[in-house]
Amino acid sequence: MMPSALAAIGFIFVGASVHDPSARLVWLGCAVVTLAACSSGLPLLALRRLRIVKDAPERLAKAVRVAGQRVGHTPRVCFVLPWGMLNALAFPLLDRVAFTSAAVARLSDSDLEAIAAHEIGHLREPKSVLALRFALGMLWIVPLAVFAVYGNSRSLLVAFLGVVTVRVLVGSALQRMEVRADAIAKHGEGEGGDYARALERLHELNMIPAVLFGLKTHPSLYDRMVAAGVQPQYPRPSPPSRLRGMLLALGGLGAGHVLPTLVLIGVLWLPRLANFGAETHMLFNVAIAGRGGDVGELATLRSAAGRIDEARLLFRVARELGDEDPKRAAQLVMLEVRAGRCEDARRVLDSFDPTEGLNQARAAIVQRAVARCGLDSARSE
Ligand SMILES: [Zn+2]
């Protein structure tokens, strides 16, 4: 679901400036609560308070009422979403259905009634399926938890893509629920074929092909019409080309998962893809996560580039932000020694154990450098 994914991305940006472990726990707790709210469909109620989502006009409310009587369940309220695509949505945990404004404007009363019956079918799904749908929304907590622990863009992206994969695979497994909702909608329809014709009109006005290939949340229109007892007037077309099908899947059915991922990939990886170099990539990491380790890596790059003063400053900032990497601490010690700041070098050396994480020879070099620091200049005076 789009709201959960967008909420997860929002939390990643907020979490970038949360470094204290207990504050990070609070941040994760807030994320859990927000994702639970999004997975339950609560943003719909918030949008209604803001008058962005409206109550159904009488024509739509009546169509939903009639459909409810037919399939044996009347939802509490029906809403209208301001959206240019003709569509209808079910919010089972809220016991509500919603139509887009375009659907209300362009579908006939009988079409609205037929589609409403399908959405009400979703409201009557088994509790196990409702729990699964909720769990899919909560799955976005995984990349947030990974981010809280590792705080770098690569593990975050891997976790994010993992969640997208699970959601797409499970989402297409939930196709059975679409078939079930179709059967409920067809059951007891007025004139035979009303439901199939409403589906056809929906696809026609949205310009969605009658047959699609690959993973998708709904079966193809052609198969749904045949299952609903109406044989289309044309032979079953072959699906559009793979590329066009994929673009459609990206633009339509998969937008809820794919778009937030593309945003994340764009922010985290475009600099690298565009070959802007490690420095820019690291700057992005610092901007997004701002962890001590990221700043420390940036300092290492600056040091390698010979920008010593900047490197020394960044190493110090990294340590303030909790970077405990002994190799980087040793680098800072050596830079302080080179700058003749022996007290600072000693202070850094005292703050970590050079025998841990550094090989013996390197640890000895660092200790010797600090021991000799200041002696040479003192002797020459
Ligand atoms: Zn459906």
Boltz pocket constraint, residues with backbone or C-beta under 6 A from the ligand:
constraints:
  - pocket:
      binder: B
      contacts: [[A, 118], [A, 119], [A, 122], [A, 177], [A, 178], [A, 181]]
      max_distance: 6.0
